[in-house]
Amino acid sequence: MGGTSAREAVPLHVFATGPDGELAGGAIGHLQWHWLHLELLWVDARHRGSGLGSRLVARAEEEARTVHGAVGSQVETWDFQAPDFYRRLGYELVATIDDYPPGVANHLLTKRFGS
């Protein structure tokens, strides 16, 4: 399998700026074992609802796939954050840990990339 070494964690950062040149959002993760691990997705409040978050995730996935040879992506999110957002992007829920932290559910979602 080509691309990035499976064992080594390789950072992947994607950022976007707004029309004013200010930082509008970013996706931060790393690649390991031929998977993208999305660790952080942030969109400035002024740009929420514009589709920027979806575009950032798509750019991170594309780079992971084409540059690093990733076969899929995974993300963890709490129930009050963004599980529905990731489902809309094609991620599937594979595990939920209730009360992690207490009173909150932590969700693990994955997406396999097509060929």
C-alpha positions as CSV (number, residue, x, y, z in Angstrom):
1,M,0.0,0.0,0.0
2,G,1.4,3.4,-1.0
3,G,1.3,6.7,0.8
4,T,2.4,7.5,4.3
5,S,4.0,4.9,6.6
6,A,1.4,3.1,8.6
7,R,3.2,3.3,11.9
8,E,4.3,6.9,12.0
9,A,1.8,9.5,13.0
10,V,1.8,12.3,10.4
11,P,0.1,15.6,11.1
12,L,-2.6,16.9,8.7
13,H,-3.8,20.5,9.0
14,V,-6.3,22.3,6.8
15,F,-7.2,25.9,7.3
16,A,-9.5,28.5,5.6
17,T,-9.5,32.2,5.7
18,G,-12.5,34.5,5.2
19,P,-12.7,37.4,2.7
20,D,-11.0,39.6,5.2
21,G,-8.0,37.3,5.4
22,E,-8.8,36.3,9.0
23,L,-8.7,32.7,10.0
24,A,-12.2,31.3,9.4
25,G,-11.8,27.7,10.4
26,G,-9.6,24.6,10.4
27,A,-9.4,20.9,10.6
28,I,-6.6,19.3,12.5
29,G,-5.7,15.6,12.7
30,H,-3.1,13.0,11.9
31,L,-2.6,10.0,9.8
32,Q,-1.7,6.6,11.2
33,W,-2.3,3.0,10.2
34,H,-3.7,4.3,6.8
35,W,-6.5,6.2,8.6
36,L,-7.2,9.9,9.1
37,H,-7.9,10.7,12.7
38,L,-9.8,14.0,12.9
39,E,-9.0,15.6,16.2
40,L,-10.4,19.1,15.9
41,L,-12.8,20.9,13.6
42,W,-13.3,24.6,14.2
43,V,-15.3,27.2,12.3
44,D,-15.5,30.8,13.5
45,A,-19.0,31.8,14.5
46,R,-19.2,34.3,11.6
47,H,-18.8,31.5,9.1
48,R,-21.0,28.8,10.7
49,G,-23.9,27.6,8.5
50,S,-22.0,28.5,5.3
51,G,-20.8,24.9,4.6
52,L,-17.2,25.7,5.6
53,G,-17.0,22.9,8.1
54,S,-18.1,20.4,5.4
55,R,-15.5,21.8,3.0
56,L,-12.7,21.6,5.6
57,V,-13.5,17.9,6.3
58,A,-13.7,17.1,2.6
59,R,-10.3,18.8,2.0
60,A,-8.8,16.9,4.9
61,E,-10.2,13.6,3.6
62,E,-9.0,14.3,0.1
63,E,-5.5,15.0,1.2
64,A,-5.5,12.0,3.5
65,R,-6.6,9.8,0.6
66,T,-4.6,11.1,-2.3
67,V,-1.4,12.2,-0.6
68,H,-1.1,9.7,2.2
69,G,-3.0,6.7,1.0
70,A,-5.6,6.7,3.7
71,V,-8.4,4.2,3.5
72,G,-10.8,5.9,5.9
73,S,-11.3,8.5,8.6
74,Q,-12.4,8.4,12.2
75,V,-13.6,11.1,14.6
76,E,-14.8,11.3,18.2
77,T,-17.5,13.8,19.2
78,W,-19.7,14.3,22.2
79,D,-23.5,14.1,21.8
80,F,-23.9,17.9,22.3
81,Q,-21.3,18.6,19.6
82,A,-21.6,17.2,16.1
83,P,-22.5,13.6,15.6
84,D,-25.3,14.5,13.2
85,F,-22.9,16.8,11.2
86,Y,-20.5,13.8,10.7
87,R,-23.4,11.5,9.8
88,R,-24.5,13.9,7.0
89,L,-20.9,13.7,5.7
90,G,-21.1,9.9,5.4
91,Y,-19.7,8.9,8.7
92,E,-21.2,5.9,10.5
93,L,-21.6,5.5,14.3
94,V,-19.5,2.5,15.4
95,A,-19.4,3.0,19.2
96,T,-20.9,5.1,22.0
97,I,-19.6,5.4,25.5
98,D,-22.2,6.8,27.9
99,D,-21.2,9.0,30.8
100,Y,-17.8,9.8,29.3
101,P,-17.6,12.4,30.8
102,P,-20.4,11.9,33.3
103,G,-23.8,13.0,31.8
104,V,-22.4,13.0,28.3
105,A,-22.1,10.4,25.5
106,N,-18.9,10.1,23.5
107,H,-19.4,8.9,20.0
108,L,-16.9,7.2,17.6
109,L,-17.8,7.6,13.9
110,T,-15.9,6.2,10.9
111,K,-16.0,6.7,7.2
112,R,-14.4,4.4,4.6
113,F,-13.1,6.1,1.5
114,G,-14.2,4.7,-1.9
115,S,-11.6,3.7,-4.5
